Amino acid sequence: MNETTAFYLAQGISVFCGVLAIVMMQLKNMKTILAFQIIVNLTASLNYLLLGGNSGAMASVLAIIQSVVMFLYSAKNRKPHVIVIIGFILSYVACSTYNIVLTQDLKEIL
């Protein structure tokens, strides 16, 4: 797929993702909100991959994992343990740190 086609496809996916996010904010049921959040993050990660934003895609994949875990807790009518929340926070910090290091390495090469 050439760059122009990928760009326009990514823009279409971005609009679709935005519409889904707006619909998601209008929902009342927590399970439905989390299901929509999984779909929104999946489309966002596809969008980032098409645009070459690997770090954004990685953060979206982490958000998908977090949404799935929260969906499973919600299905059991339980709240996640503090360790689970801390684990997600640490994974986002690790993802950000990795992306900063990767960006710094690329700046030094260029």
C-alpha positions in Angstrom: 0.0 0.0 0.0 1.5 3.4 -0.9 1.7 6.3 1.5 -1.1 8.3 0.0 -3.6 5.4 0.3 -2.5 4.6 3.8 -2.9 8.3 4.8 -6.4 8.6 3.4 -7.4 5.3 4.9 -6.0 6.4 8.3 -8.0 9.7 8.1 -11.2 7.7 7.4 -10.4 5.4 10.4 -9.7 8.4 12.5 -13.1 10.0 11.7 -14.8 6.6 12.5 -12.9 6.4 15.8 -14.0 9.9 16.7 -17.7 9.0 16.0 -17.4 5.9 18.1 -15.8 7.9 20.9 -18.7 10.4 20.9 -21.2 7.6 20.9 -19.3 5.9 23.8 -19.6 9.0 25.9 -23.4 8.9 25.6 -23.7 5.4 27.0 -24.9 4.6 30.5 -23.9 0.9 31.1 -20.3 0.4 32.2 -20.0 -2.9 30.3 -21.1 -1.3 27.1 -18.8 1.7 27.6 -15.8 -0.7 28.1 -16.8 -2.7 25.0 -16.9 0.5 23.0 -13.6 1.6 24.5 -12.0 -1.6 23.3 -13.2 -1.0 19.7 -12.1 2.7 19.9 -8.6 1.8 21.0 -8.4 -1.0 18.4 -9.3 1.5 15.6 -6.9 4.1 17.1 -4.0 1.6 17.1 -4.7 0.7 13.5 -4.8 4.4 12.7 -1.4 4.9 14.4 0.1 2.0 12.6 -1.1 3.2 9.2 0.5 6.6 9.9 3.7 5.1 11.1 3.2 6.1 14.8 4.5 3.0 16.5 4.6 4.6 19.9 0.9 5.7 19.7 0.0 2.2 18.6 1.8 0.7 21.5 0.0 3.0 23.9 -3.3 2.1 22.3 -2.6 -1.7 22.7 -1.9 -1.1 26.4 -5.3 0.7 26.6 -6.9 -2.3 24.9 -5.4 -4.6 27.5 -6.5 -2.3 30.3 -10.1 -2.1 28.9 -10.3 -5.9 28.5 -9.2 -6.4 32.1 -11.6 -3.8 33.4 -14.4 -5.4 31.3 -13.7 -8.7 32.9 -13.8 -7.2 36.4 -17.0 -5.4 35.5 -18.6 -8.6 34.2 -17.9 -10.2 37.6 -19.2 -7.1 39.4 -15.8 -6.6 41.1 -13.4 -3.7 41.4 -9.8 -4.3 40.4 -7.2 -4.7 43.1 -4.8 -1.8 43.7 -1.9 -3.9 42.4 -3.7 -4.2 39.0 -4.1 -0.4 38.8 -0.4 0.2 39.8 0.6 -2.4 37.2 -1.2 -0.4 34.5 0.3 2.8 35.6 3.8 1.3 35.5 3.2 -0.2 32.1 2.2 3.3 30.7 5.3 4.8 32.3 7.5 2.1 30.8 5.9 2.6 27.4 6.5 6.4 27.6 10.1 5.9 28.8 10.7 3.4 25.9 9.3 5.9 23.4 11.4 8.7 24.8 14.6 6.6 24.6 13.7 5.5 21.1 13.0 9.1 20.0 16.3 10.2 21.5 18.2 7.4 19.7 16.6 8.4 16.4 17.6 12.1 16.9 21.2 11.1 17.5 21.2 9.0 14.3 19.8 11.7 12.2 
